[in-house]
């Protein structure tokens, strides 16, 4: 190798290496597989979020959370029971017939009654000789307490006289939905038919049940329409007839209020009275409730309240 060749090689080795242009490097473009995969992942994420939102909407509309029940407000109202209405509180002396029922029969009367029972001979009871007054009417002044179960309680107007429930509905279907929401049942009593017939689940498959008058369902708080010609009274009749409840002989149609609803109304009433400066139900003369739409259901609201004169 000559000296000239060595010089040329040295010069070539000393020249810097030129950087490659981007177009001359490796291929870094996104492939079609990566593009399709990213689109599918984004679509799956969107569908998952959308389905989750629909599930939350369905859950909030259909899942019913049980509200904390209202503690009962016990009202110890005074009542005269079966005593005669009046303006005093004395005991009315019994009449002659009442004394006869309470007088102990003599030995002769007892033997005579036993003989009649054994021989199966019908006999009429003769009036016994007593020292009772000849008058059959008592001379008492009656009972000054208001109507209701007999008791020496506070001077309170009972709820069945103090409360009034109003409904707002366009047809019998909307009215039945409100009754079912509150758990109110329709009933029919009287008319020469023993016991009480009750219809429930009024907006769906109506169920009918019959109870004797001593049953606890028959002792609940109940209301009836003052004007039987209003639409709501006629709708009650339609719903009872649909349930197969006999309504002949002018049977009385009533609405049975569940205990939970009664407690709720009592709290609403007392809260409204306190806002108006009245701290006790003894001051309330009348409370008017109205059923109004609330969320996906209904709720009663106090729309009017009147108070007793002091």
Backbone as CSV, one residue per row, in Angstrom:
resi,resn,N_x,N_y,N_z,CA_x,CA_y,CA_z,C_x,C_y,C_z
1,UNK,0.864,-1.191,0.000,0.000,0.000,0.000,0.901,1.241,0.000
2,UNK,0.580,2.177,-0.822,1.418,3.371,-0.950,1.044,4.377,0.120
3,UNK,1.884,5.372,0.262,1.650,6.420,1.260,0.433,7.257,0.923
4,UNK,0.145,7.424,-0.346,-1.022,8.217,-0.751,-2.322,7.512,-0.361
5,UNK,-2.339,6.204,-0.482,-3.546,5.457,-0.070,-3.774,5.573,1.423
6,UNK,-2.716,5.580,2.209,-2.851,5.680,3.659,-3.421,7.025,4.049
7,UNK,-3.032,8.084,3.386,-3.537,9.414,3.691,-5.021,9.524,3.378
8,UNK,-5.444,8.963,2.264,-6.854,9.007,1.884,-7.709,8.256,2.891
9,UNK,-7.246,7.112,3.370,-7.971,6.321,4.357,-8.081,7.056,5.675
10,UNK,-7.084,7.750,6.082,-7.104,8.498,7.327,-8.102,9.636,7.266
11,UNK,-8.115,10.289,6.108,-9.059,11.386,5.939,-10.494,10.867,5.968
12,UNK,-10.691,9.685,5.353,-12.040,9.104,5.341,-12.500,8.712,6.734
13,UNK,-11.584,8.235,7.548,-11.947,7.835,8.907,-12.268,9.033,9.788
14,UNK,-11.715,10.161,9.521,-11.931,11.339,10.344,-13.237,12.068,10.004
15,UNK,-13.887,11.780,8.857,-15.120,12.473,8.494,-16.264,12.046,9.420
16,UNK,-17.072,13.002,9.959,-18.188,12.661,10.868,-19.301,11.925,10.133
17,UNK,-20.031,11.081,10.908,-21.126,10.300,10.344,-22.374,11.185,10.268
18,UNK,-23.006,11.271,9.125,-24.204,12.090,8.933,-25.419,11.417,9.577
19,UNK,-26.288,12.208,10.313,-27.509,11.607,10.913,-28.508,11.204,9.836
20,UNK,-29.219,10.151,10.143,-30.215,9.654,9.199,-31.479,10.493,9.275
21,UNK,-32.096,10.681,8.168,-33.362,11.384,8.111,-34.489,10.476,8.620
22,UNK,-35.575,11.044,9.100,-36.689,10.200,9.590,-37.175,9.229,8.539
23,UNK,-37.183,9.665,7.327,-37.681,8.777,6.274,-36.739,7.623,6.008
24,UNK,-35.544,7.770,6.510,-34.557,6.732,6.250,-34.471,5.735,7.389
25,UNK,-35.187,6.022,8.585,-35.135,5.144,9.745,-36.128,3.997,9.635
26,UNK,-36.349,3.249,10.772,-37.308,2.134,10.772,-38.751,2.646,10.679
27,UNK,-39.688,1.816,10.273,-41.094,2.176,10.076,-41.816,2.236,11.437
28,UNK,-42.228,3.479,11.956,-42.875,3.689,13.256,-44.357,4.045,13.110
29,UNK,-45.000,3.853,12.019,-46.395,4.180,11.814,-47.310,3.201,12.570
30,UNK,-48.546,3.713,13.018,-49.515,2.861,13.722,-50.130,1.870,12.753
31,UNK,-50.164,0.657,13.197,-50.712,-0.379,12.327,-52.241,-0.389,12.403
32,UNK,-52.885,-0.997,11.440,-54.340,-1.102,11.426,-54.855,-1.920,12.610
33,UNK,-54.121,-2.895,13.068,-54.525,-3.707,14.218,-54.621,-2.860,15.484
34,UNK,-53.604,-1.988,15.684,-53.628,-1.121,16.866,-54.793,-0.131,16.800
35,UNK,-55.090,0.375,15.597,-56.195,1.324,15.443,-57.534,0.671,15.780
36,UNK,-57.777,-0.502,15.251,-59.034,-1.206,15.507,-59.152,-1.594,16.979
37,UNK,-58.056,-2.020,17.585,-58.079,-2.414,19.005,-58.408,-1.242,19.911
38,UNK,-57.820,-0.090,19.621,-58.101,1.087,20.454,-59.561,1.518,20.322
39,UNK,-60.117,1.458,19.113,-61.514,1.795,18.920,-62.432,0.827,19.663
40,UNK,-62.119,-0.440,19.624,-62.933,-1.425,20.332,-62.869,-1.223,21.841
41,UNK,-61.687,-0.905,22.381,-61.562,-0.662,23.824,-62.340,0.582,24.244
42,UNK,-62.270,1.634,23.427,-63.020,2.847,23.750,-64.524,2.592,23.694
43,UNK,-64.966,1.822,22.694,-66.386,1.510,22.578,-66.865,0.662,23.765
44,UNK,-66.055,-0.317,24.162,-66.427,-1.150,25.311,-66.501,-0.322,26.587
45,UNK,-65.578,0.620,26.775,-65.602,1.474,27.960,-66.840,2.367,27.959
46,UNK,-67.212,2.910,26.805,-68.393,3.763,26.704,-69.668,2.973,27.002
47,UNK,-69.775,1.770,26.444,-70.948,0.941,26.689,-71.041,0.570,28.169
48,UNK,-69.907,0.262,28.789,-69.907,-0.090,30.212,-70.378,1.060,31.082
49,UNK,-69.912,2.286,30.815,-70.348,3.454,31.589,-71.827,3.729,31.360
50,UNK,-72.290,3.576,30.102,-73.694,3.823,29.779,-74.609,2.822,30.493
51,UNK,-74.220,1.549,30.486,-75.015,0.528,31.172,-75.031,0.780,32.681
52,UNK,-73.903,1.199,33.243,-73.842,1.504,34.674,-74.770,2.654,35.036
53,UNK,-74.833,3.674,34.195,-75.734,4.797,34.459,-77.194,4.357,34.383
54,UNK,-77.545,3.521,33.403,-78.914,3.016,33.312,-79.277,2.177,34.533
55,UNK,-78.326,1.386,35.031,-78.583,0.571,36.217,-78.814,1.442,37.444
56,UNK,-78.037,2.507,37.579,-78.226,3.404,38.731,-79.583,4.106,38.661
57,UNK,-80.007,4.500,37.452,-81.314,5.132,37.300,-82.426,4.152,37.669
58,UNK,-82.314,2.921,37.193,-83.320,1.907,37.524,-83.341,1.622,39.014
59,UNK,-82.157,1.594,39.638,-82.067,1.287,41.061,-82.727,2.377,41.891
60,UNK,-82.504,3.632,41.539,-83.080,4.722,42.329,-84.585,4.823,42.150
61,UNK,-85.118,4.372,41.006,-86.554,4.460,40.760,-87.328,3.282,41.340
62,UNK,-86.727,2.125,41.387,-87.452,0.926,41.785,-87.116,0.442,43.184
63,UNK,-85.936,0.749,43.669,-85.568,0.297,45.001,-86.165,1.238,46.027
64,UNK,-87.012,0.709,46.890,-87.683,1.494,47.917,-86.981,1.299,49.254
65,UNK,-86.467,2.385,49.766,-85.814,2.349,51.064,-86.866,2.585,52.139
66,UNK,-86.923,1.699,53.102,-87.918,1.806,54.170,-87.614,3.004,55.058
67,UNK,-88.577,3.912,55.102,-88.407,5.102,55.929,-88.561,4.745,57.406
68,UNK,-87.898,5.516,58.229,-87.980,5.294,59.659,-89.391,5.584,60.142
69,UNK,-90.044,4.624,60.790,-91.444,4.845,61.189,-91.551,5.931,62.247
70,UNK,-92.668,6.639,62.186,-92.921,7.683,63.167,-93.376,7.041,64.485
71,UNK,-92.830,7.483,65.603,-93.325,6.954,66.883,-94.752,7.384,67.111
72,UNK,-95.576,6.521,67.673,-96.990,6.867,67.847,-97.184,8.004,68.849
73,UNK,-98.110,8.879,68.535,-98.531,9.945,69.449,-99.857,9.509,70.062
74,UNK,-99.832,9.134,71.309,-101.018,8.618,71.987,-101.828,9.786,72.518
75,UNK,-103.095,9.809,72.153,-104.008,10.842,72.631,-105.010,10.210,73.581
76,UNK,-104.977,10.646,74.823,-105.889,10.139,75.838,-107.081,11.087,75.919
77,UNK,-107.985,10.912,74.955,-109.128,11.821,74.886,-110.244,11.350,75.798
78,UNK,-110.952,12.306,76.369,-112.103,11.983,77.213,-113.280,11.591,76.330
79,UNK,-114.057,10.606,76.791,-115.226,10.155,76.044,-116.293,9.639,76.978
80,UNK,-117.534,9.726,76.531,-118.633,9.291,77.390,-119.054,7.851,77.138
81,UNK,-118.453,7.214,76.112,-118.800,5.821,75.843,-120.255,5.680,75.459
82,UNK,-120.973,4.806,76.175,-122.382,4.580,75.897,-123.290,5.394,76.810
83,UNK,-122.724,6.283,77.603,-123.535,7.123,78.478,-124.332,8.140,77.677
84,UNK,-125.423,8.581,78.252,-126.289,9.540,77.568,-125.616,10.903,77.485
85,UNK,-125.833,11.595,76.365,-125.255,12.915,76.179,-125.931,13.920,77.116
86,UNK,-125.137,14.773,77.706,-125.681,15.763,78.626,-124.660,16.817,78.958
87,UNK,-124.862,17.496,80.108,-123.959,18.574,80.493,-123.466,18.410,81.927
88,UNK,-123.591,17.217,82.502,-123.074,16.946,83.836,-122.206,15.688,83.768
89,UNK,-121.758,15.210,84.919,-120.925,14.023,84.954,-121.426,13.035,86.009
90,UNK,-122.711,13.165,86.408,-123.234,12.297,87.449,-123.723,10.987,86.840
91,UNK,-123.964,10.011,87.708,-124.484,8.723,87.253,-126.006,8.795,87.201
92,UNK,-126.549,8.317,86.103,-127.990,8.366,85.923,-128.638,7.175,86.617
93,UNK,-129.595,7.410,87.527,-130.245,6.276,88.196,-130.970,5.406,87.190
94,UNK,-130.924,4.093,87.349,-131.588,3.206,86.393,-133.095,3.247,86.548
95,UNK,-133.784,2.876,85.471,-135.228,2.797,85.505,-135.692,1.452,86.017
96,UNK,-137.010,1.220,85.967,-137.579,-0.007,86.525,-137.108,-1.240,85.777
97,UNK,-137.079,-1.174,84.431,-136.658,-2.339,83.667,-135.216,-2.721,83.953
98,UNK,-134.334,-1.706,84.103,-132.931,-1.984,84.390,-132.769,-2.618,85.764
99,UNK,-133.579,-2.183,86.720,-133.496,-2.764,88.065,-133.930,-4.217,88.034
100,UNK,-134.939,-4.520,87.267,-135.415,-5.901,87.198,-134.330,-6.826,86.669
101,UNK,-133.544,-6.349,85.700,-132.483,-7.188,85.155,-131.377,-7.444,86.163
102,UNK,-131.189,-6.507,87.105,-130.094,-6.637,88.058,-130.528,-7.252,89.380
103,UNK,-131.829,-7.396,89.612,-132.308,-7.931,90.873,-132.148,-9.451,90.908
104,UNK,-131.643,-9.967,92.019,-131.451,-11.421,92.152,-132.815,-12.093,92.344
105,UNK,-133.146,-13.098,91.525,-134.453,-13.756,91.649,-134.543,-14.548,92.949
106,UNK,-135.784,-14.770,93.379,-136.022,-15.556,94.592,-135.854,-17.043,94.285
107,UNK,-135.890,-17.872,95.368,-135.731,-19.313,95.205,-136.891,-19.900,94.406
108,UNK,-138.105,-19.396,94.643,-139.265,-19.897,93.902,-139.130,-19.613,92.403
109,UNK,-138.637,-18.423,92.066,-138.448,-18.092,90.649,-137.390,-18.977,90.006
110,UNK,-136.338,-19.272,90.751,-135.278,-20.125,90.203,-135.781,-21.533,89.946
111,UNK,-136.542,-22.132,90.917,-137.071,-23.478,90.728,-138.057,-23.515,89.568
112,UNK,-138.840,-22.473,89.433,-139.793,-22.433,88.343,-139.087,-22.382,86.988
113,UNK,-137.976,-21.614,86.903,-137.233,-21.529,85.652,-136.587,-22.857,85.312
114,UNK,-136.042,-23.573,86.318,-135.423,-24.879,86.072,-136.471,-25.876,85.596
115,UNK,-137.655,-25.855,86.225,-138.726,-26.772,85.818,-139.147,-26.531,84.383
116,UNK,-139.255,-25.278,83.997,-139.641,-24.956,82.628,-138.576,-25.424,81.637
117,UNK,-137.306,-25.294,81.997,-136.252,-25.714,81.083,-136.222,-27.224,80.911
118,UNK,-136.435,-27.967,81.980,-136.392,-29.434,81.898,-137.574,-29.969,81.102
119,UNK,-138.744,-29.406,81.318,-139.938,-29.891,80.641,-140.088,-29.345,79.232
120,UNK,-139.149,-28.454,78.822,-139.164,-27.870,77.474,-140.477,-27.173,77.178
121,UNK,-141.064,-26.533,78.160,-142.303,-25.795,77.991,-141.957,-24.325,77.901
122,UNK,-142.401,-23.691,76.820,-142.119,-22.266,76.652,-142.939,-21.472,77.642
123,UNK,-142.317,-20.526,78.261,-143.014,-19.705,79.235,-142.508,-18.292,79.128
124,UNK,-143.319,-17.364,79.477,-142.928,-15.957,79.475,-142.623,-15.540,80.897
125,UNK,-141.614,-14.662,81.009,-141.201,-14.222,82.332,-142.150,-13.145,82.831
126,UNK,-142.612,-13.284,84.057,-143.480,-12.293,84.675,-142.633,-11.251,85.374
127,UNK,-143.160,-10.060,85.435,-142.466,-8.995,86.138,-142.465,-9.284,87.632
128,UNK,-141.251,-9.154,88.190,-141.125,-9.449,89.622,-141.566,-8.246,90.440
129,UNK,-141.995,-8.543,91.641,-142.383,-7.478,92.565,-141.130,-6.837,93.138
130,UNK,-140.918,-5.579,92.845,-139.745,-4.879,93.347,-140.174,-3.549,93.937
131,UNK,-139.241,-2.903,94.576,-139.491,-1.585,95.148,-138.953,-0.479,94.251
132,UNK,-138.722,-0.786,92.957,-138.164,0.202,92.035,-139.188,1.284,91.753
133,UNK,-138.742,2.506,91.417,-139.684,3.575,91.068,-140.523,3.180,89.871
134,UNK,-141.714,3.727,89.808,-142.617,3.390,88.723,-142.135,3.961,87.390
135,UNK,-141.420,5.057,87.435,-140.942,5.679,86.202,-139.858,4.824,85.576
136,UNK,-139.881,4.691,84.250,-138.865,3.901,83.537,-137.715,4.755,83.055
137,UNK,-137.732,6.046,83.232,-136.667,6.935,82.788,-135.907,7.452,83.985
138,UNK,-134.585,7.571,83.824,-133.759,8.086,84.901,-133.886,9.588,85.011
139,UNK,-133.341,10.120,86.091,-133.432,11.561,86.342,-132.068,12.226,86.312
140,UNK,-131.060,11.556,85.743,-129.718,12.134,85.689,-129.611,13.230,84.643
141,UNK,-128.477,13.943,84.678,-128.237,15.063,83.765,-127.356,14.658,82.586
142,UNK,-127.117,13.369,82.396,-126.314,12.936,81.262,-124.820,13.059,81.510
143,UNK,-124.045,12.953,80.424,-122.580,12.968,80.502,-122.067,14.084,79.607
144,UNK,-121.270,14.965,80.165,-120.777,16.128,79.421,-119.572,15.824,78.548
145,UNK,-119.010,14.628,78.624,-117.831,14.290,77.816,-118.211,14.132,76.346
146,UNK,-117.254,14.358,75.434,-117.565,14.235,73.999,-117.741,12.773,73.617
147,UNK,-118.276,12.484,72.420,-118.432,11.096,71.992,-117.087,10.418,71.805
148,UNK,-117.047,9.132,72.060,-115.818,8.354,71.957,-115.739,7.328,73.058
149,UNK,-114.670,6.524,73.053,-114.505,5.523,74.116,-114.501,6.176,75.494
150,UNK,-115.159,5.534,76.430,-115.300,6.119,77.763,-113.952,6.233,78.447
151,UNK,-113.676,7.406,78.960,-112.413,7.637,79.649,-112.329,9.047,80.175
152,UNK,-111.497,9.225,81.189,-111.301,10.535,81.826,-109.987,11.116,81.336
153,UNK,-109.897,11.442,80.039,-108.664,11.970,79.477,-108.702,13.473,79.315
154,UNK,-107.862,13.949,78.386,-107.776,15.380,78.137,-108.939,15.838,77.265
155,UNK,-109.166,17.128,77.291,-110.234,17.724,76.477,-109.708,17.896,75.050
156,UNK,-109.739,16.812,74.263,-109.229,16.796,72.899,-110.352,16.411,71.945
157,UNK,-110.432,17.105,70.831,-111.362,16.679,69.779,-110.779,15.436,69.118
158,UNK,-111.495,14.329,69.093,-110.926,13.088,68.549,-110.488,13.251,67.098
159,UNK,-109.562,12.405,66.678,-109.024,12.509,65.322,-110.088,12.281,64.260
160,UNK,-111.039,11.377,64.531,-112.039,11.097,63.507,-112.975,12.281,63.297
161,UNK,-113.008,13.215,64.250,-113.769,14.446,64.078,-112.877,15.613,63.686
162,UNK,-111.620,15.539,64.053,-110.694,16.659,63.856,-110.036,16.628,62.474
163,UNK,-109.840,15.448,61.898,-109.109,15.322,60.648,-110.042,15.278,59.445
164,UNK,-109.514,15.776,58.332,-110.189,15.663,57.043,-109.135,15.369,55.984
165,UNK,-109.366,14.348,55.161,-108.418,13.930,54.133,-108.985,14.266,52.766
166,UNK,-108.202,14.997,51.958,-108.598,15.351,50.603,-107.692,14.650,49.595
167,UNK,-108.269,14.236,48.470,-107.516,13.595,47.398,-107.707,14.393,46.120
168,UNK,-106.705,14.312,45.242,-106.765,14.941,43.920,-106.417,13.871,42.896
169,UNK,-107.369,13.535,42.024,-107.154,12.505,41.003,-108.083,12.772,39.828
170,UNK,-107.636,12.381,38.613,-108.413,12.599,37.407,-109.357,11.438,37.113
171,UNK,-109.001,10.239,37.562,-109.830,9.071,37.274,-109.708,8.086,38.418
172,UNK,-110.450,7.000,38.335,-110.470,6.011,39.403,-109.144,5.271,39.504
173,UNK,-108.424,5.144,38.367,-107.127,4.485,38.412,-106.102,5.256,39.226
174,UNK,-106.026,6.583,38.984,-105.100,7.407,39.766,-105.479,7.465,41.234
175,UNK,-106.768,7.454,41.514,-107.241,7.452,42.905,-106.869,6.142,43.603
176,UNK,-107.033,5.020,42.898,-106.686,3.718,43.482,-105.191,3.617,43.759
177,UNK,-104.351,4.196,42.898,-102.902,4.170,43.131,-102.541,4.924,44.405
178,UNK,-103.211,6.034,44.656,-102.938,6.789,45.880,-103.332,5.985,47.116
179,UNK,-104.491,5.349,47.070,-104.920,4.549,48.217,-103.934,3.415,48.491
180,UNK,-103.468,2.742,47.439,-102.509,1.649,47.629,-101.179,2.169,48.154
181,UNK,-100.769,3.355,47.702,-99.500,3.917,48.179,-99.535,4.152,49.687
182,UNK,-100.667,4.613,50.193,-100.794,4.879,51.628,-101.170,3.625,52.417
183,UNK,-101.539,2.551,51.751,-101.996,1.359,52.456,-103.423,1.476,52.956
184,UNK,-104.205,2.391,52.371,-105.595,2.578,52.774,-106.445,1.477,52.143
185,UNK,-107.324,0.883,52.936,-108.220,-0.162,52.465,-109.658,0.341,52.518
186,UNK,-110.474,-0.117,51.572,-111.884,0.240,51.544,-112.692,-0.834,52.248
187,UNK,-113.752,-0.421,52.922,-114.585,-1.371,53.655,-116.055,-1.035,53.516
188,UNK,-116.881,-2.018,53.814,-118.340,-1.847,53.805,-118.902,-2.506,55.045
189,UNK,-119.749,-1.782,55.768,-120.339,-2.286,57.012,-121.832,-1.990,57.010
190,UNK,-122.547,-2.685,57.880,-123.973,-2.445,58.053,-124.801,-3.092,56.961
191,UNK,-125.995,-2.559,56.775,-126.892,-3.088,55.766,-127.449,-4.452,56.096
192,UNK,-127.519,-4.795,57.379,-128.030,-6.101,57.770,-127.059,-7.239,57.573
193,UNK,-125.785,-6.951,57.232,-124.762,-7.979,57.028,-123.798,-7.922,58.198
194,UNK,-123.602,-9.048,58.852,-122.740,-9.106,60.021,-121.274,-8.959,59.614
195,UNK,-120.520,-8.179,60.393,-119.089,-8.039,60.145,-118.784,-6.922,59.159
196,UNK,-117.552,-6.912,58.669,-117.086,-5.878,57.758,-116.345,-6.544,56.608
197,UNK,-116.607,-6.076,55.385,-115.911,-6.533,54.186,-114.855,-5.506,53.825
198,UNK,-113.624,-5.970,53.576,-112.495,-5.086,53.300,-111.886,-5.461,51.960
199,UNK,-111.604,-4.439,51.131,-110.963,-4.617,49.830,-109.609,-3.901,49.855
200,UNK,-108.560,-4.590,49.403,-107.212,-4.031,49.377,-106.590,-4.268,48.009
201,UNK,-105.359,-3.731,47.813,-104.652,-3.833,46.524,-105.567,-3.349,45.403
202,UNK,-106.030,-2.119,45.534,-107.108,-1.605,44.697,-106.678,-1.314,43.266
203,UNK,-105.396,-1.014,43.030,-104.936,-0.700,41.676,-104.459,-1.923,40.921
204,UNK,-104.428,-3.080,41.560,-104.016,-4.313,40.907,-105.104,-5.355,40.996
205,UNK,-104.718,-6.570,41.368,-105.708,-7.615,41.592,-106.367,-7.434,42.940
206,UNK,-107.542,-6.856,42.973,-108.206,-6.501,44.224,-108.479,-7.757,45.043
207,UNK,-108.178,-7.686,46.326,-108.435,-8.786,47.256,-109.561,-8.392,48.207
208,UNK,-110.429,-9.342,48.482,-111.550,-9.117,49.394,-111.392,-10.032,50.599
209,UNK,-111.654,-9.483,51.780,-111.613,-10.252,53.022,-112.786,-9.822,53.889
210,UNK,-113.264,-10.750,54.692,-114.368,-10.448,55.604,-113.910,-10.717,57.027
211,UNK,-114.234,-9.804,57.922,-113.867,-9.918,59.321,-115.110,-9.696,60.180
212,UNK,-115.086,-10.268,61.350,-116.149,-9.988,62.312,-115.941,-8.605,62.893
213,UNK,-116.975,-8.076,63.497,-116.897,-6.712,64.027,-115.897,-6.595,65.164
214,UNK,-115.531,-7.709,65.797,-114.587,-7.656,66.905,-113.146,-7.709,66.429
215,UNK,-112.909,-7.918,65.128,-111.548,-8.054,64.627,-110.804,-6.730,64.746
216,UNK,-109.480,-6.824,64.923,-108.686,-5.624,65.122,-108.709,-4.709,63.899
217,UNK,-108.857,-5.266,62.695,-108.937,-4.425,61.507,-110.172,-3.539,61.531
218,UNK,-111.234,-4.043,62.134,-112.469,-3.260,62.184,-112.399,-2.159,63.238
219,UNK,-111.378,-2.129,64.074,-111.255,-1.141,65.130,-110.276,-0.033,64.772
220,UNK,-109.759,-0.040,63.542,-108.830,0.999,63.143,-109.558,2.313,62.869
221,UNK,-108.765,3.381,62.774,-109.322,4.678,62.421,-109.870,4.618,60.995
222,UNK,-111.072,5.122,60.799,-111.659,5.077,59.466,-112.405,6.385,59.193
223,UNK,-112.582,6.664,57.879,-113.278,7.861,57.423,-114.289,7.460,56.353
224,UNK,-115.236,8.348,56.119,-116.211,8.159,55.053,-116.488,9.515,54.423
225,UNK,-116.916,9.496,53.161,-117.195,10.735,52.445,-118.477,11.373,52.965
226,UNK,-118.410,12.676,53.238,-119.574,13.391,53.742,-120.634,13.499,52.653
227,UNK,-120.203,13.786,51.431,-121.121,13.905,50.297,-121.005,12.652,49.440
228,UNK,-122.007,11.763,49.440,-121.898,10.524,48.670,-121.991,10.722,47.167
229,UNK,-122.254,11.958,46.705,-122.387,12.203,45.273,-121.087,12.615,44.600
230,UNK,-120.022,12.843,45.367,-118.761,13.260,44.762,-118.147,12.083,44.009
231,UNK,-117.221,12.401,43.095,-116.602,11.356,42.273,-115.877,10.325,43.119
232,UNK,-115.201,10.776,44.184,-114.420,9.848,44.993,-115.316,8.834,45.694
233,UNK,-116.486,9.268,46.139,-117.421,8.329,46.758,-117.910,7.298,45.744
234,UNK,-118.171,7.744,44.521,-118.594,6.809,43.475,-117.454,5.861,43.099
235,UNK,-116.223,6.370,43.120,-115.081,5.500,42.819,-114.892,4.444,43.902
236,UNK,-115.137,4.817,45.157,-115.096,3.819,46.226,-116.091,2.703,45.950
237,UNK,-117.285,3.090,45.527,-118.318,2.094,45.224,-117.886,1.203,44.064
238,UNK,-117.274,1.789,43.024,-116.822,0.999,41.884,-115.740,-0.003,42.297
239,UNK,-114.808,0.434,43.119,-113.719,-0.447,43.544,-114.243,-1.579,44.429
240,UNK,-115.188,-1.270,45.308,-115.767,-2.311,46.154,-116.577,-3.309,45.327
241,UNK,-117.307,-2.820,44.354,-118.057,-3.722,43.485,-117.118,-4.589,42.655
242,UNK,-116.004,-4.021,42.215,-115.017,-4.795,41.467,-114.423,-5.907,42.324
243,UNK,-114.309,-5.660,43.634,-113.789,-6.674,44.552,-114.836,-7.709,44.934
244,UNK,-116.081,-7.501,44.521,-117.150,-8.440,44.859,-117.760,-8.218,46.219
245,UNK,-117.603,-7.034,46.782,-118.167,-6.730,48.100,-119.642,-6.385,47.942
246,UNK,-120.543,-7.021,48.682,-121.975,-6.691,48.583,-122.246,-5.316,49.160
247,UNK,-122.972,-4.498,48.408,-123.259,-3.125,48.826,-124.751,-2.861,48.924
248,UNK,-125.572,-3.910,48.951,-127.008,-3.721,49.047,-127.433,-3.169,50.393
249,UNK,-128.678,-2.737,50.461,-129.271,-2.202,51.688,-128.519,-0.993,52.227
250,UNK,-127.949,-0.215,51.297,-127.272,1.038,51.679,-126.177,0.801,52.709
251,UNK,-125.306,-0.163,52.447,-124.179,-0.388,53.351,-123.252,0.825,53.353
252,UNK,-122.712,1.123,54.512,-121.836,2.276,54.676,-120.450,1.939,54.127
253,UNK,-119.917,2.806,53.260,-118.596,2.612,52.661,-117.588,3.490,53.396
254,UNK,-116.510,2.892,53.872,-115.530,3.599,54.694,-114.123,3.293,54.206
255,UNK,-113.168,4.114,54.664,-111.746,3.955,54.351,-110.998,3.680,55.649
256,UNK,-110.307,2.551,55.714,-109.533,2.193,56.896,-108.118,2.745,56.760
257,UNK,-107.675,3.496,57.770,-106.358,4.129,57.772,-105.376,3.242,58.534
258,UNK,-104.250,2.855,57.926,-103.272,2.032,58.661,-102.622,2.808,59.798
259,UNK,-102.096,2.071,60.754,-101.523,2.694,61.946,-100.327,3.577,61.605
260,UNK,-99.471,3.135,60.659,-98.297,3.932,60.292,-98.711,5.272,59.699
261,UNK,-99.730,5.264,58.849,-100.195,6.514,58.252,-100.816,7.415,59.307
262,UNK,-101.551,6.845,60.236,-102.140,7.652,61.314,-101.057,8.337,62.139
263,UNK,-99.996,7.613,62.463,-98.898,8.221,63.223,-98.222,9.326,62.428
264,UNK,-98.043,9.101,61.116,-97.413,10.121,60.271,-98.266,11.387,60.218
265,UNK,-99.568,11.217,60.044,-100.451,12.381,60.001,-100.452,13.134,61.333
266,UNK,-100.378,12.391,62.426,-100.348,13.043,63.746,-99.099,13.899,63.904
267,UNK,-97.956,13.418,63.392,-96.721,14.207,63.469,-96.795,15.413,62.547
268,UNK,-97.313,15.231,61.334,-97.464,16.372,60.429,-98.348,17.445,61.051
269,UNK,-99.428,17.016,61.687,-100.367,17.955,62.293,-99.706,18.740,63.413
270,UNK,-98.984,18.042,64.299,-98.368,18.704,65.439,-97.247,19.644,64.996
271,UNK,-96.449,19.240,63.997,-95.387,20.120,63.497,-95.964,21.398,62.892
272,UNK,-97.043,21.247,62.139,-97.684,22.426,61.537,-98.238,23.345,62.621
273,UNK,-98.842,22.768,63.657,-99.396,23.582,64.743,-98.298,24.332,65.494
274,UNK,-97.169,23.678,65.715,-96.065,24.348,66.416,-95.518,25.502,65.598
275,UNK,-95.478,25.347,64.269,-95.030,26.448,63.421,-95.966,27.651,63.518
276,UNK,-97.240,27.396,63.827,-98.220,28.464,63.956,-98.358,28.961,65.391
277,UNK,-97.516,28.471,66.287,-97.539,28.945,67.666,-98.444,28.179,68.595
278,UNK,-98.864,26.963,68.226,-99.720,26.137,69.076,-98.954,24.850,69.401
279,UNK,-98.704,24.635,70.680,-97.814,23.560,71.101,-98.518,22.256,71.443
280,UNK,-99.848,22.230,71.466,-100.566,21.027,71.884,-101.750,20.784,70.958
281,UNK,-102.088,19.493,70.787,-103.241,19.140,69.949,-104.551,19.506,70.630
282,UNK,-104.519,19.798,71.922,-105.748,20.221,72.597,-106.251,21.562,72.067
283,UNK,-105.386,22.326,71.382,-105.771,23.623,70.841,-106.311,23.520,69.420
284,UNK,-106.224,22.333,68.806,-106.595,22.188,67.392,-108.059,21.796,67.281
285,UNK,-108.785,22.496,66.427,-110.187,22.176,66.176,-110.365,21.390,64.883
286,UNK,-109.556,21.678,63.862,-109.695,21.011,62.564,-108.359,21.035,61.840
287,UNK,-108.003,19.905,61.215,-106.810,19.819,60.390,-107.187,19.178,59.064
288,UNK,-106.858,19.851,57.966,-107.185,19.364,56.629,-105.894,18.929,55.951
289,UNK,-105.834,17.657,55.543,-104.691,17.118,54.816,-105.071,16.954,53.343
290,UNK,-104.079,17.105,52.476,-104.306,16.901,51.040,-103.218,15.999,50.483
291,UNK,-103.628,15.019,49.694,-102.688,14.099,49.067,-102.079,14.768,47.836
292,UNK,-100.743,14.864,47.809,-100.038,15.498,46.706,-98.928,14.587,46.206
293,UNK,-98.591,14.727,44.921,-97.513,13.935,44.337,-96.186,14.336,44.969
294,UNK,-95.362,13.335,45.290,-94.064,13.576,45.919,-93.069,12.561,45.365
295,UNK,-92.185,13.018,44.464,-91.237,12.104,43.848,-91.960,11.087,42.983
296,UNK,-91.696,9.814,43.254,-92.364,8.747,42.517,-93.632,8.269,43.220
297,UNK,-94.018,8.919,44.324,-95.200,8.494,45.071,-96.059,9.673,45.459
298,UNK,-96.626,9.577,46.650,-97.527,10.616,47.155,-97.242,10.847,48.631
299,UNK,-97.710,11.995,49.120,-97.571,12.299,50.540,-98.646,13.304,50.925
300,UNK,-99.097,13.194,52.167,-100.100,14.130,52.670,-99.419,15.400,53.177
301,UNK,-100.071,16.525,52.922,-99.570,17.830,53.345,-100.705,18.560,54.051
302,UNK,-100.386,19.218,55.156,-101.381,20.019,55.871,-101.624,21.299,55.075
303,UNK,-102.851,21.501,54.633,-103.209,22.683,53.839,-104.059,23.680,54.625
304,UNK,-104.620,23.233,55.735,-105.452,24.144,56.540,-105.541,23.607,57.966
305,UNK,-105.575,24.523,58.899,-105.716,24.132,60.308,-106.432,25.242,61.058
306,UNK,-107.467,24.857,61.796,-108.227,25.806,62.614,-108.068,25.441,64.070
307,UNK,-108.194,26.448,64.935,-107.896,26.249,66.357,-109.108,26.613,67.208
308,UNK,-109.127,26.047,68.394,-110.252,26.229,69.305,-110.128,27.573,70.038
309,UNK,-111.260,28.102,70.367,-111.261,29.348,71.129,-110.902,29.069,72.576
310,UNK,-110.082,29.907,73.117,-109.655,29.717,74.499,-110.683,30.309,75.456
